[in-house]
């Protein structure tokens, strides 16, 4: 008889999927013709752990629309490469100036700032390359690139808004915060899920895209609000990255703008929204629903 | 009766094409939904002059294969966005640390380092977006993205090799220099020409691609050797960027490795190689040939 898992322990399939994605990422990097130092920098940034949330959502979205997760693998690699690129550049001294990432030195601390800038650039390029290299179908590759790059560009705009306040003056703090969260974190999670549905189905799952998108938008915002709550509540040691830093830096976060209780309410509301999208997708979206439930209660 | 132009004056159509590309670039940027400060940073980096050599090669390659330059316009925008992205990141303090570009402050001097990093990232993303947004044909978009990104990734590897010596120890100085030049400058010029041929013909000019590629590889290397020669021979005021800097920094350049005379001989040999590719393409490649002849004798 299966035992009920506790609220905060991840479903076992998450670890299996993450390890499988780790292997594929390592295989992809070693298949590229890169000079040794650049390869080692990419590996430092890409293969140093991480939850692999985005590529897992890609694979599970393929499954949710009745498609093949295997066909969504290039899209899964692409989205994690983009995520890794964004962390490397966001950590740079001129931006967040972070020394610690996933419990290890950030790339610029380990390999120098010039290498970190170029390695970030290269990982963005490799992400696009993952979608088009040996693509069995140029048209599908073109569609996937369009999804990915729309997420990438929104993410960069969100980061610029968050770090530099480029939209400062437009709208209330609450509006600006929601815009930053939807762009900086949400847009890439949206692309991850939509690419999974499109690639996994070979482009035929058009009818399921609105529900997948609804799931992705709810989970993406929920994920970031939980992140904001963890930044307030957890220690650096537990998170493996600098905690309390956002609040210290006077950055807009959900708990700062709305308070902790209202932030928890928002998490509950977005969780329900994502689960309702999973119901619309049917039993094949069971794992997407499990991921959502775990992300709502995660502690790191 | 038309007067013969002097060796170093550019053919008139170059200026016309550059102005037309300036207009298209400005239109593309203003059509994107960007916060004001980020838009102004992109405009500073992208619209501050420049020869527009790469997009001109894209349009003329479309013409050379009997295709339509108008259909190659998105590819032309994409290649110039990539070029602008690469200049912004290469100029950063951690890399070449340049204050001056096209006679104006570099982006990080004018808008700060964080903005320069993010704006560079965004221009790379916008380059890919230019190829896929409103593409009339997903399959063609997929092929063009593959060409572009192969050029982008080689360019980044070349820059890492040039700045950080990531391949140091492998091969003679002459081999390493040729590898850097082919990657750092050559790969994007190759992509510019190949994208023009593919996009302009709607993907049907397959038979002409080898000659276009041969032209692009010869002109790309020739362009960089001429650049190295100008860095030795010209003043900062004339070039609009810091001159003598490469030699001062002990960087590998053609004149340093091979001497000035041998560098001039290489220019003559590559010019002949590119012109022979134009002959193979026929009269439609007349302007490509004129550009090659001008690039061989340019003084800035």
Interface residues (C-beta under 8 A of the other chain):
Chain A: X34 X35 X36 X37 X38 X85 X89 X92 X94 X95 X112 X113 X114 X115 X117 X118 X120 X121 X122 X124 X125 X126 X128 X129 X131 X132 X133 X135 X137 X138 X139 X140 X141 X142 X143 X145 X146 X149 X150 X152 X153 X156 X157 X159 X160 X161 X163 X164 X166 X167
Chain B: X34 X35 X36 X37 X38 X85 X89 X92 X94 X95 X112 X113 X114 X115 X117 X118 X120 X121 X122 X124 X125 X126 X128 X129 X131 X132 X133 X135 X137 X138 X139 X140 X141 X142 X143 X145 X146 X149 X150 X152 X153 X156 X157 X159 X160 X161 X163 X164 X166 X167
